[in-house]
Amino acid sequence: MDHSPHELSAEEKRNEDELNNIFFKLQNYTNIIAYEKDEKEIDLLLKYIDDDEYIIVNLSISPILRDRFVKTYAVKKLPILISYSTNIYNDEKLSACLEERKVNEDSFIDHKIDRMVGEKKVMIFIKGSPDKPECKFTKELISQFDELQLKNGKDYSYFNIKMDNKVRNRLKKRNNWPTFPQIYIDRLFVGGLDTFKKMKEKKIVQKMLFPGDKEEID
């Protein structure tokens, strides 16, 4: 009996590459809806997506795609909404699944914030950009940074909270701080503009930013 491994034909290899490409792209979505019959059956699940970006997958186009999708995402039935790694079906467990999704979503956003906070020694969450501030408090904070000769991209990073309401709302909750700007130094949340100005007046900020540099502190 021949036990040699099966070698993929050119067509099989092409199909496998296409499948791999599909699932690679799916990794970029936090919300995926999949169905296999009438597209109308997904309508009830669509209303539970509050993100701008999502993808809908018709699994009826390929049994191979369907089998792999079901196995990859541990799907019990279709249609399904996979949202922030939570499998959601339109059944009696819907409410519990939505609660689980919220926990996973908060964790996902926290990781996103943590990654941004770790980019530079200083991270600020503002309205607009350093070049085009969209509120007077952001404008004044950038002026404070200019006095310290801090350069955007070199000494600090920023995130425009108007670009992502989920990040904006999560920052308010996790820092118990309702307003912006919000400032992190060495991954530590230090507060907003008024707090930063007070820390600067007392040379605390300078000591944090320029340890050992008496010229900057004096």
C-alpha positions in Angstrom: 0.0 0.0 0.0 1.3 3.4 -1.0 1.6 5.7 2.1 3.4 8.5 0.3 2.0 12.0 1.0 -0.5 13.4 -1.3 0.9 16.1 -3.6 -1.4 19.0 -4.4 -2.2 19.6 -8.0 -1.8 23.1 -9.5 -5.5 23.7 -9.1 -5.6 22.4 -5.5 -2.6 24.6 -4.6 -4.3 27.6 -6.2 -7.5 26.9 -4.2 -5.5 26.4 -1.0 -3.7 29.7 -1.6 -7.0 31.5 -2.1 -8.5 30.0 1.1 -5.4 31.1 3.0 -5.7 34.6 1.6 -9.4 34.8 2.6 -8.7 33.8 6.2 -5.7 36.1 6.4 -8.0 39.0 5.5 -10.6 37.9 8.0 -8.1 38.3 10.8 -8.3 42.1 10.1 -12.0 42.3 11.0 -13.4 42.4 14.5 -16.9 41.8 13.2 -17.7 39.0 10.8 -21.1 37.8 9.7 -21.4 34.4 7.9 -24.5 32.8 6.3 -25.2 30.1 3.8 -28.8 30.5 2.6 -30.8 33.7 2.2 -28.9 36.9 2.9 -32.0 38.2 4.7 -31.3 35.8 7.6 -28.4 38.0 8.7 -30.6 41.1 9.2 -31.2 40.4 12.9 -27.5 40.1 13.6 -26.5 43.2 11.7 -28.2 45.4 14.2 -25.8 44.2 16.9 -22.8 45.7 15.0 -21.9 49.2 16.1 -18.6 49.5 14.2 -18.2 51.1 10.8 -16.2 48.2 9.5 -17.4 44.6 9.2 -17.4 41.8 6.6 -20.2 39.5 5.4 -19.2 36.0 4.2 -21.5 33.9 2.0 -20.4 30.3 2.8 -22.7 28.8 0.2 -20.2 29.6 -2.6 -17.9 26.8 -1.5 -18.3 23.7 0.7 -14.5 23.8 1.3 -14.7 27.4 2.5 -17.7 26.5 4.7 -16.0 23.6 6.3 -12.9 25.5 7.0 -14.8 28.5 8.4 -16.9 26.4 10.7 -13.8 24.6 12.0 -11.7 27.8 12.4 -14.3 29.7 14.3 -16.0 26.8 16.1 -19.3 27.6 14.5 -22.3 25.7 15.9 -24.9 27.0 13.4 -25.5 29.6 10.8 -26.0 32.5 10.5 -23.4 33.7 12.9 -22.0 37.0 14.1 -18.4 36.8 15.3 -17.7 40.0 17.1 -14.6 40.6 19.1 -13.9 36.9 19.3 -17.5 36.1 20.5 -19.7 33.8 18.6 -23.2 35.3 18.6 -26.4 33.6 17.3 -29.9 34.8 17.2 -31.2 32.5 20.0 -32.0 32.4 23.7 -28.3 32.9 24.6 -28.1 36.2 22.7 -28.1 38.6 25.7 -25.4 36.6 27.5 -23.3 36.5 24.3 -23.6 40.3 23.9 -22.4 40.8 27.5 -19.4 38.6 26.8 -18.7 40.5 23.6 -18.7 43.8 25.6 -16.0 42.4 27.9 -13.9 41.2 25.0 -14.4 44.5 23.2 -13.2 46.5 26.2 -10.2 44.2 26.5 -9.4 44.7 22.7 -9.6 48.5 23.0 -7.5 48.4 26.2 -4.8 46.5 24.3 -5.0 49.1 21.5 -4.6 51.9 23.9 -1.7 50.2 25.7 0.1 49.7 22.4 -0.2 53.4 21.6 0.9 54.4 25.1 4.0 52.3 24.7 5.1 54.0 21.4 6.9 57.0 22.9 7.8 58.3 26.3 4.9 60.7 26.1 1.5 59.9 24.5 -1.3 62.3 24.3 -5.0 61.8 23.3 -6.2 65.0 21.8 -8.8 66.6 19.6 -7.2 67.2 16.2 -3.5 67.1 15.7 -0.5 69.0 17.0 -0.4 70.9 13.7 -4.1 71.5 13.6 -5.5 71.4 17.1 -9.3 71.3 17.2 -9.9 72.8 20.7 -8.2 75.5 22.8 -7.0 73.0 25.4 -5.2 70.9 22.8 -3.7 74.1 21.4 -2.4 75.1 24.8 -1.0 71.7 25.5 1.0 71.8 22.3 2.2 75.2 23.2 3.4 73.8 26.6 5.2 71.0 24.7 6.8 73.6 22.4 8.2 75.4 25.4 9.8 72.1 26.5 11.1 71.6 22.9 9.2 68.4 22.5 8.8 67.3 18.9 5.8 65.3 17.6 7.0 61.9 16.3 10.3 62.2 18.1 9.5 63.0 21.7 5.8 62.2 21.8 3.0 60.6 19.9 -0.6 61.6 19.6 -4.0 60.1 18.8 -7.0 62.1 17.5 -9.9 60.9 19.7 -12.3 62.3 17.1 -11.3 59.5 14.8 -12.4 56.7 17.1 -15.3 57.0 19.6 -14.7 53.6 21.1 -11.2 54.6 22.1 -12.5 58.0 23.3 -15.2 56.5 25.5 -12.9 53.8 26.9 -10.3 56.3 27.9 -12.9 58.3 29.8 -14.0 55.2 31.7 -10.7 53.5 32.4 -9.0 56.7 33.6 -12.2 58.1 35.3 -11.4 61.3 33.4 -14.2 62.8 31.3 -12.2 65.4 29.3 -9.4 65.7 26.9 -6.4 66.1 26.4 -5.3 63.0 28.3 -1.6 62.7 28.9 0.6 59.6 29.5 4.3 59.8 30.5 6.2 56.6 30.7 2.9 54.7 30.3 1.5 56.4 33.4 -1.7 58.4 33.1 -0.8 61.8 34.6 -4.1 63.7 33.9 -5.1 66.6 31.6 -3.9 70.0 30.7 -4.2 71.6 34.1 -2.4 68.8 35.9 0.4 68.9 33.3 0.8 72.7 33.8 1.0 72.3 37.6 3.5 69.4 37.2 5.5 71.6 34.8 5.5 74.6 37.2 6.9 72.3 40.0 9.5 70.9 37.6 8.0 67.4 38.0 7.5 67.0 34.3 11.0 68.1 33.5 12.4 65.5 35.9 10.3 62.8 34.2 11.2 63.9 30.7 14.8 64.9 31.2 16.2 62.8 34.1 19.7 64.0 35.0 19.5 67.1 32.7 19.9 70.0 35.1 19.8 72.5 32.2 16.3 71.5 31.2 15.1 71.4 34.8 16.6 74.7 36.0 
